[in-house]
């Protein structure tokens, strides 16, 4: 798996219009991800947060929104959260987080 820098990863998550208007936001976010141990560690922390949050919680909703936003913008996925059942959302989110973290969600650990 090709390892992307935090700056590249965040660049993919920000809409093009915002990237052009606020380039310093990407740099700040990249520094934040670097301080959290890099892209893989940050994704592993998101896996842990997902697993520790109850179904339907705001934490899971925000993580799912972030993942689906990235999938729509950069992976060509056109699925909307509202059209999927809970099991499908969980499968897609954990699959993408595992990919970013570099391993299965059950093995992902922060730090």
Contact map, one row per residue, 1 for C-alpha under 8 A:
111000000000000000000000000000000000000000000000000000000000000000000000000000000000000000000000000001000000000
111100000000000000000000000000000000000000000000000000000000000000000000000000000000000000000000000000000000000
111110000000000000000000000000000000000000000000000000000000000000000000000000000000000000000000000000000000000
011111011000000000000000000000000000001000000000000000000000000000000000000000000000000000000000000000000000000
001111111000000000000000000000000000011000000000000000000000000000000000000000000000000000000000000000000000000
000111111100000000000000000011101100011000000000000000000000000000000000000000000000000000000000000000000000000
000011111110000000000000011011000000000000000000000000000000000000000000000000000000000000000000000000000000000
000111111111000000000000000000000000000000000000000000000000000000000000000000000000000000000000000000000000000
000111111111100000000000000000000000001000000000000000000000000000000000000000000000000000000000000000000000000
000001111111110000000000010011000000000000000000000000000000000000000000000000000000000000000000000000000000000
000000111111111000100000010000000000000000000000000000000000000000000000000000000000000000000000000000000000000
000000011111111000000000000000000000000000000000000000000000000000000100110000000000000000000000000000000000000
000000001111111000000000000000000000000000000000000000000000000001001100100000000000000000000000000000000000000
000000000111111101100000000000000000000000000000000000000000000000000000000000000000000000000000000000000000000
000000000011111111100000000000000000000000000000000000000000000000000000100000000000000000000000000000000000000
000000000000011111110000000000000000000000000000000000000000000000000000000000000000000000000000000000000000000
000000000000001111111000000000000000000000000000000000000000000000000000000000000000000000000000000000000000000
000000000000011111111110000000000000000000000000000000000000000000000000000000000000000000000000000000000000000
000000000010011111111110010000000000000000000000000000000000000000000000000000000000000000000000000000000000000
000000000000000111111110000000000000000000000000000000000000000000000000000000000000000000000000000000000000000
000000000000000011111110000000000000000000000000000000000000000000000000000000000000000000000000000000000000000
000000000000000001111111110000000000000000000000000000000000000000000000000000000000000000000000000000000000000
000000000000000001111111111000000000000000000000000000000000000000000000000000000000000000000000000000000000000
000000000000000000000111111100000000000000000000000000000000000000000000000000000000000000000000000000000000000
000000000000000000000111111110000000000000000000000000000000000000000000000000000000000000000000000000000000000
000000100110000000100111111111000000000000000000000000000000000000000000000000000000000000000000000000000000000
000000100000000000000011111111100000000000000000000000000000000000000000000000000000000000000000000000000000000
000000000000000000000001111111110000000000000000000000000000000000000000000000000000000000000000000000000000000
000001100100000000000000111111111000000000000000000000000000000000000000000000000000000000000000000000000000000
000001100100000000000000011111111100000000000000000000000000000000000000000000000000000000000000000000000000000
000001000000000000000000001111111110000000000000000000000000000000000000000000000000000000000000000000000000000
000000000000000000000000000111111111000000000000000000000000000000000000000000000000000000000000000000000000000
000001000000000000000000000011111111111001000000000000000000000000000000000000000000000000000000000000000000000
000001000000000000000000000001111111111000000000000000000000000000000000000000000000000000000000000000000000000
000000000000000000000000000000111111110000000000000000000000000000000000000000000000000000000000000000000000000
000000000000000000000000000000011111110011000000000000000000000000000000000000000000000000000000000000000000001
000000000000000000000000000000001111111111000000000000000000000000000000000000000000000000000000000000000000001
000011000000000000000000000000001111111111000000000000000000000000000000000000000000000000000000000000000000000
000111001000000000000000000000001100111111100000000000000000000000000000000000000000000000000000000110000000000
000000000000000000000000000000000000111111110000000000000000000000000000000000000000000000000000000111000000000
000000000000000000000000000000000001111111111000000000000000000000000000000000000000000000000000000010000000111
000000000000000000000000000000001001111111111100000000000000000000000000000000000000000000000000000010000000010
000000000000000000000000000000000000001111111110000000000000000000000000000000000000000000000000110110000000000
000000000000000000000000000000000000000111111111000000000000000000000000000000000000000000000000110110001001110
000000000000000000000000000000000000000011111111100000000000000000000000000000000000000000000000000000000001110
000000000000000000000000000000000000000001111111110000000000001000000000000000000000000000000000100000000000000
000000000000000000000000000000000000000000111111111000000000000000000000000000000000000000000100110000001001000
000000000000000000000000000000000000000000011111111100000000000000000000000000000000000000000000000000000001110
000000000000000000000000000000000000000000001111111110000010000000000000000000000000000000000000000000000000000
000000000000000000000000000000000000000000000111111110000011001000000000000000000000000000000000000000000000000
000000000000000000000000000000000000000000000011111111000000000000000000000000000000000000000000000000000000000
000000000000000000000000000000000000000000000001111111000000000000000000000000000000000000000000000000000000000
000000000000000000000000000000000000000000000000111111101011000000000000000000000000000000000000000000000000000
000000000000000000000000000000000000000000000000001111111001000000000000000000000000000000000000000000000000000
000000000000000000000000000000000000000000000000000011111001000000000000000000000000000000000000000000000000000
000000000000000000000000000000000000000000000000000001111101100000000000000000000000000000000000000000000000000
000000000000000000000000000000000000000000000000000011111111100000000000000000000000000000000000000000000000000
000000000000000000000000000000000000000000000000000000011111110000000000000000000000000000000000000000000000000
000000000000000000000000000000000000000000000000110010001111111000000000000000000000000000000000000000000000000
000000000000000000000000000000000000000000000000010011111111111100000000000000000000000000000000000000000000000
000000000000000000000000000000000000000000000000000000011111111110000000000000000000000000000000000000000000000
000000000000000000000000000000000000000000000000000000000111111111000000000000000000000000000000000000000000000
000000000000000000000000000000000000000000000100010000000011111111100000000000000000000000001000000000000000000
000000000000000000000000000000000000000000000000000000000001111111110000000000001000000010001000000000000000000
000000000000000000000000000000000000000000000000000000000000111111111000000000001000000000000000000000000000000
000000000000100000000000000000000000000000000000000000000000011111111100000000000000000000000000000000000000000
000000000000000000000000000000000000000000000000000000000000001111111110000000000000000000001001000000000000000
000000000000000000000000000000000000000000000000000000000000000111111111000000111000000000001000000000000000000
000000000000100000000000000000000000000000000000000000000000000011111111100000000000000000000000000000000000000
000000000001100000000000000000000000000000000000000000000000000001111111111000000000000000000000000000000000000
000000000000000000000000000000000000000000000000000000000000000000111111111111000000000000000000000000000000000
000000000000000000000000000000000000000000000000000000000000000000011111111111100000000000000000000000000000000
000000000001101000000000000000000000000000000000000000000000000000001111111110000000000000000000000000000000000
000000000001000000000000000000000000000000000000000000000000000000000111111110000000000000000000000000000000000
000000000000000000000000000000000000000000000000000000000000000000000111111110000000000000000000000000000000000
000000000000000000000000000000000000000000000000000000000000000000000011111111000000000000000000000000000000000
000000000000000000000000000000000000000000000000000000000000000000000011111111100000000000000000000000000000000
000000000000000000000000000000000000000000000000000000000000000000000011000111110000000000000000000000000000000
000000000000000000000000000000000000000000000000000000000000000000010001000011111011000000000000000000000000000
000000000000000000000000000000000000000000000000000000000000000000010000000001111111000000000000000000000000000
000000000000000000000000000000000000000000000000000000000000000110010000000000111111000010000000000000000000000
000000000000000000000000000000000000000000000000000000000000000000000000000000011111100000000000000000000000000
000000000000000000000000000000000000000000000000000000000000000000000000000000111111100000000000000000000000000
000000000000000000000000000000000000000000000000000000000000000000000000000000111111110110000000000000000000000
000000000000000000000000000000000000000000000000000000000000000000000000000000000111111110000000000000000000000
000000000000000000000000000000000000000000000000000000000000000000000000000000000001111111000000000000000000000
000000000000000000000000000000000000000000000000000000000000000000000000000000000000111111100000000000000000000
000000000000000000000000000000000000000000000000000000000000000000000000000000000001111111110000000000000000000
000000000000000000000000000000000000000000000000000000000000000100000000000000001001111111111000000000000000000
000000000000000000000000000000000000000000000000000000000000000000000000000000000000011111111100000000000000000
000000000000000000000000000000000000000000000000000000000000000000000000000000000000001111111110000000000000000
000000000000000000000000000000000000000000000000000000000000000000000000000000000000000111111111000000000000000
000000000000000000000000000000000000000000000000000000000000001100110000000000000000000011111111100000000000000
000000000000000000000000000000000000000000000010000000000000000000000000000000000000000001111111110000001000000
000000000000000000000000000000000000000000000000000000000000000000000000000000000000000000111111111000000000000
000000000000000000000000000000000000000000000000000000000000000000100000000000000000000000011111111100000000000
000000000000000000000000000000000000000000110110000000000000000000000000000000000000000000001111111110001000000
000000000000000000000000000000000000000000110010000000000000000000000000000000000000000000000111111111111001000
000000000000000000000000000000000000000000000000000000000000000000000000000000000000000000000011111111110000000
000000000000000000000000000000000000001100110000000000000000000000000000000000000000000000000001111111100000000
000000000000000000000000000000000000001111110000000000000000000000000000000000000000000000000000111111111001000
100000000000000000000000000000000000000100000000000000000000000000000000000000000000000000000000011111110000000
000000000000000000000000000000000000000000000000000000000000000000000000000000000000000000000000011111111011000
000000000000000000000000000000000000000000000000000000000000000000000000000000000000000000000000011011111111000
000000000000000000000000000000000000000000010010000000000000000000000000000000000000000000000100110010111111000
000000000000000000000000000000000000000000000000000000000000000000000000000000000000000000000000000000011111000
000000000000000000000000000000000000000000000000000000000000000000000000000000000000000000000000000000111111100
000000000000000000000000000000000000000000011011000000000000000000000000000000000000000000000000010010111111110
000000000000000000000000000000000000000010011001000000000000000000000000000000000000000000000000000000000011111
000000000000000000000000000000000000000011011001000000000000000000000000000000000000000000000000000000000001111
000000000000000000000000000000000001100010000000000000000000000000000000000000000000000000000000000000000000111
